[in-house]
Amino acid sequence: MRRFQFLSLFLLLVLVGCHAKNKKGQQVYGIGFYNLENLFDTTHDEGKNDYEFLPEGNFKWDTEKYTNKLKNMARVLADMGTDQLPDVGCAAIGVAEVENAKCLTDLVNQPALKARGIQFVHVEGPDQRGIDCALLYNPQLFKVKNYKLVPYIYNRPEDAGRATRGFLVVSGMLAKEHVTIIVNHLPSRGAASYTREDGGMQLRAVKDSLQKDDPNVKLFIMGDMNDDPQDLSMSKCLGAKREMSEVEEGGLFNPWWNMLASGQGTLQFQGSWNLFDQIILSSNLLNQTGQKDFSTLKLLDYQIFRRDYLIQQDGPFRGNTLRTSAGGKWLNGYSDHLPTLVYLMKEK
């Protein structure tokens, strides 16, 4: 009996170890992004305008709502990537609109994420509402080497005294290759378009600096851009191209441009889809020649992550994202954004 139990355990470990390996010996990895839409705890952070998300605030944000929000976010994050990687999900996921390290600690301690040993990288930023970006990662797949927060700089006199989210730059090893992930959340649509265009130029400067340090680094620039792929901040200021064939060496590819043109998006405004949640890839992650060369880490596929539970199934807003709250009513939903994912492959 003991021998049978040992053999069963051994076979289980072998199966788990081969979770992302296909018949050709190729390994698949998932990288994602998700705007968590106001993941706040229930206590005030000194110097931050978080008063709406306190028990006495507009959202009446209490322990029950916070606990349910954590559970819902963990469900989505754990499900991301499981279409192709059912056992482990994503190697790394950038997130936006999280208040602080306490929220992240509570999040990764949710059973679905804790079971995978998910960890996080976070640097407290200067945003006036107190929302930051962070990177969740599976340390068995992505090995963090170093990280920093590059500040977003308001360049114009009329913006003096303002502060917002910076660019979280996380470098590490994925599939034994040097990978850097930049997680960001550009200024909202309530701000002038030049603020996002300035953000695109600043992202480009960060990219150029990283490539100067290591021309072979594989880059993922991800975040809630608050602009669509064809807008100036992305297409001109950052320089992310619509077609792979347009991407020069050291340049960037934006796979979401054509996806939006096909009618798909990650959030709705007045009945129309936008695609603000983008993951942009450096040229050395692409197979541009039409060949399928996966001797190094390359883009395999990409998707908007969509599940029925993320979408309102009835009522006047049927088909829209199921939010945490809407119209002053707590819906116990998820986010006003849908996540995005890219899949990468490398020969084992």
N, C-alpha and C positions, 0 to 999 in steps of 0.2 A: 504494500500500500504506500509506504514512504517513497519507494522508488518510482511509483506511478505519479505521485504528487510532485516529486522533483522533476520528472520528465515533462509534466504538464506546465510547470512554472518555467522551465527552460524554453519550451516551445513558445509560450506567451512572450517571453523576453525577446526571442528571435523575431517574432512577428512585429512587436513594437519597434525593434531596431530597424526593421525594413519598411517602416510606415510610409516613406515617401520615395521608395525606390521602385522603378518599373522594371519590366522584363529585360530592357536593354541596359540595366545597371545605371540609370540616370536618376539623380536626386532632384526633388522638387522642393522649393521653398516659397513661402507666402510672406509678403510684406503688405501692410495695410495702413489705412488712415481712417479715423473716426472722430467727428466733432460730437462730444458727449452732451452738448447743450446744458450748460449750467450745472455742473456737478459741484455743488456747494455743500459744506457741512452746516451745522445749525448754530455755530458760534461765530462771533465777530472777530475778524482779523484786524488788528490795529493798523490804521492808516488806509484801509481799503473801504470802498463803497459797496459793501456786501449786504446792506441793510434789508434789501428786498427778500433775501434768503435767510431770514431769522424767524423764529416762531411768531414774532409780532409784526413781521414785514408783510408786504403785499401778497406774497405767495404762501404765507402761514407755514413756513418751511420747518417742519418738526421732525422728530426722530422717525416716525412712521414713514414719512415721505422720503427722507434721506435713505433709510434702510431699503425701501423698495427701489429707489433710483439706483443704488449700488447693485442690487440683485439684477435689475434689468440691464444695466450696462455690462455687467459681467457675462450675462447670457449672450449678448451680441458679440462681445470680444472673443468669447470662447468659441462661438460658432463661425467666426470669420476664418476663411481658408479651408473649412472642412469639406467643401465641395471636392477638392482635390487632395486634401490632407486630413482625412477623417479622424486620425488618432491624435494629432498634435496641433492642428491649426497653424497660425502664423508664427514665424520666427520673430517678427517685430511689428508693432503697431504704434504709429504716432497718434496722439490724441490732443484735442484742443478743448478749451473751456473747462478746465479742472482748477479748483480753487487753490489747493495746497498739497503738501506731502502727506498730510493726514488723510485726505480724501483718497489719494493714491494707495496709501497703506491699507486703508479699509477696502479699497477696490480689489487689490491683488490677494487679499485674504478671503475673498468670496470663494466658496468651494470649487467652482468650475475653473477658476484661474489658479488657485492655490495648488490644486492637484497637478498642475503642469509646472509648478515652481516659478511662475511668472514674476519677474522683478521689474523695476522701473528706474528711469533716469529723469530727474526733475531739478530745475534751478528756479528758485523764486524770482519772479520778474517784477517789473515796475508798473504793470497795468493797473489803472485806477480802480477798476471793478474788482481786481484781484484774480482774474482768470489767467491761467498759464497754459503752455504746451508741455507735453511730456512724451517719453517713449517707453512703452511697455515692451518687454522682450523675454524670450525663452533662452536662458543662459546655456541650455544644452545645444542650441543652434546658433545663436548670435553671441559672440564674446565682446563685451564692451571694453575698449582700451582707454579712451579718454572722451571728455565732453566739455562743452562750454556754452554759455549763452551770449550770443553776439547781439548787442542792443539794436533795436530799430531806432533810427535817428530821424526826428522831425527837422526838416531843413529850412522851413520858411518862417519868417518872423511872426506871422499870424498864428503859428502853432506853438509858440513859446510856452513852456511849462507843461506841455502835454507829454504823456508817456503811455506806451502800449507794449504789447507782447514783442519779445525779441525773437531771434532765430536760434533754436536749440540745435546744436551741431554735435552729433554723436558718432564717433568713429569706432570701428571694431572689425571683427573677422566673421565673415559668413562664407561657408564652404571653402575655408582656408584662403579667402581672398580679402583684400582690404576694401571695406565698404564704409561709406559715410552717409548718414541719414540726417537731413536737415528738416526739422519740424517747425512749421510757422503758422501764424494766424494773422493775415494782413488786416489793416483797418477796415471797419465795417462799411456797408453801403451808405450809412449815415454820414460818413466823411467824404470829402471831395475825392474825385477819381485820381488826382495827382498823388494822394497819399499812398494809394496802392501801386501807382506807377513808380513812385520813389522806392517802395518796398521791392518791386521787381528788380530795379537797378541794384539795390543793396543785396538782394539774393544773388544776383549775377556776380557781384564783387566777392561775395563769400565763396561761390563756386570757383571763380578764377583763382582765388587764393589757395583753396584746397587742391586744385589741379596743379598749381605751381609747386606746391609742397610735394605732391606725388602725382605725376601725370597718369599713372595707372589706376588711381583710386576710382571705384565705381560708386556713383552718386545717385541718391534718391532725394529729390526735393519735393516735400509733401506738405499739405496743409489745407486749411480753409482759406482760399485766396480771396474770397469775397468778390471775385471776378470770374468770368468764364474764360475758357482757353483762348478764344479769339480776341479778347480785350487787350488793350495796349500793354497793361502790366505784365501779362504772360507772353504775348506773341512778340512784342518788340523790346520791352525793357529787360525781361529775363531772356528772351530769345528762344523760347521753346517752340519747336517746329511741329506742324500738323502731320507731315508724312515722314516716314523713316528715311526715304530717299533724299530728303532735303537736309538731313542732319550732317553737318561737317564734323570732322574729328575734333573732339573736345566739346561738341555742342550738345543740345538737349532735345529730347523727343517728348511730346505731350500726346499720349494715346487717347485722351479724353475729348479732343477736339472733334474728331469724326463721330465719336459716340454721342456727343451732344447734338451734332447735326442730324443724327438718325432719330432724334426725339427722346433720348434717354437722359436722365439727370439725377441729381442727388438731393435737390430741395426744390420746392415749388413756391412761386410768388405770383399771386393773382391768376392762378390756373396754368401757368407756364413753368416748364422745368428749367432750372439752371444747373450748372455743374461746377460748383465752386471747389469741391473736394477732389483735389488732383494729386497724383503721384507722377512726377516728371523724372525721366531717366537720362543718364549720361550716355553718350554715343557708344562707349565700350560695353554697354549692356545689350546692344542690339545686334541682330543678324540682318545686315542691310543688303547682302548680296543675293538673297533668296535661298541661300544654303541654310541648312539646319546644323550649324556647328555649335555644339554645347560642350566643347572641350574646356571652356571657361564659363563662368556664370553669365547666362543670357536670359533675356525676356522670353517667356513662353506664352503667357496669356495675361489678360486683365479683365476685371469685371467690377460693376457696381454690385455690392452685396445687398441682396434684396430677399427678405423673407416675409411671408404673410403677416407675421406678428408685428412687423415694423410699419405696417400700412393700415390706415383706417378702412374697415371693411363695410361700413354703412354710414348713413347720415349724409348731410350736405357736403362734407369734406371727404367723401369716399374716394379712395385712391391716393390721398395725400399721406404724408408721413404721420405716424401716431406719436405725438409729442407728449412730454411730461405734463404740461399744462397748456390750455388754450382758452382764450376768452374768459380768463379768471377762474377757470374750473380745472381742478386736478384730474388728469386722465390716467395717471399711473402708466404712462407710455414710455417712450424711449428718447427720441431726439427729433429735431426738425430737419436733420440731415441723414442721408444714407451713407454707409461706409463705402470706401473703394479699396480695391485689392490689385496687386500685380503678383503673378507667379513667375518664378525663375527656375531654370533648370541647369544642371551641370552633370556631366558624365562622372559616375562614381569612380 
